[in-house]
Amino acid sequence: MRISRLDLPRCSVGEGPVWDVAEQALYYIDILEQKVLRWQPASGAQAEWAVPAMIGSMALRESGGAIVALVDGIHTLDFDTGEVSPLALMAPANPAIQLADGKVDRAGRFLFGTSHRKAAEPVGGLFALDQGNIRQLDSGLTLGNGPCWSPDNCTLYHADSMAQAIYAYDYDLASGAASNRRLFFDTTPYGPIPDGATVDANGDIWVAICEGGVVLCLSPAGEVKRVIDMPTRLPASCMFFGPDLDRLFVPSIDPSFLGRDPAEGDGWCYVIDGLGVQGLPEPRYRG
C-alpha cells in the first residue's frame, strides 16, 4: 500500500468526490471556496466551476451537467456555461440549515443530509431528491454525512458526524424508503467525525475519520478490517477511482477557517494505491 499527495489544488474543505466511469474523470468540491472541481487523471487536465453559495455535495446528471446541494436546496450546474439554476428548493426555507453530503442511489435518486449551520443541534435530517421532488427520509440528526449503499442495495449507510455514529438503514431501492435505523459503528475510538464514505465491491465500507487522521475499512458486520493512517488529521471523504476502480481518492481539510494553523499535510488531496480491492461505479442522477 502506498499513499501519495496528488498535484491538485489545496482545498479549504475538500469533500464529495465522485468518479465518473464514462468520462474517466473525478469530480470533487471545495465547500468553503464554493467550487466544483474536475480532474482527469489520464491527461492531468483540471477544471473548476464557481457556485454562488456554500456547497454541500454534488452529483452528475444523466441528462448532462451536475446537480449541486447549496444552502437553499438543489440546483443544476451547466458545465458549458457555468450557469447555476434552482431545481428543487427546501420548503420551508431555513437559512440556518446547511445541505451536506450526498450521493446517488442505483435507481437514480440523490440522497443528502442536512445540518444546523451554527449550532450542534439535532435539527438535521436525511432527504431524497427524486424526479425533481424533495422528501424527508429521517430526522433528528446533527450533521448528516457519508451516504452509501451495500452492493445489493438493501442497506443504506449514513453517518451523524457530531454523534460519532454511522447508522445502517433497511433500504428499498424500488420506493427509496429508508427504515429501521440502527447504530452500525461508533467511531469514537478512532476519531470524532465520521465523514465521507464509500462501499467497495465486496461490501466493505470505507470511511474518512476527520480529526482522527485515518481511513477505516469496515466489514458489513461492523468489524474493523483496516486502519489507514493518513498524512493529515483531517481526511474528509474517500472514493474509488481509475480504470479499474482500485485507487482510493481522499480529499482533506485546511483548518485555517477554524482559526487553527494547518499542518503541512492539511487541505491536500491524496491517493491510496495497492489496497487490493475495487470500488463500484457511481450512478448519475436520473432527473
Secondary structure, 3 states (H helix, E strand, C coil): CEEEECCCCCCCEEEEEEEECCCCEEEEEECCCCEEEEEECCCCEEEEEECCCCCCEEEEECCCCEEEEECCEEEEECCCCCCEEEEEECCCCCCCEEEEEEEECCCCCEEEEEEECCCCCCCEEEEEEECCEEEEEEEEECEEEEEEECCCCCEEEEEEHHHCEEEEEEEECCCCEEEEEEEEEECCCCCCEEEEEEEECCCCEEEEEECCCEEEEECCCCCEEEEEECCCCCECCCEEECCCCCEEEECEECHHHHCCCCCCCCCCCEEEECCCCCECCCCCECC
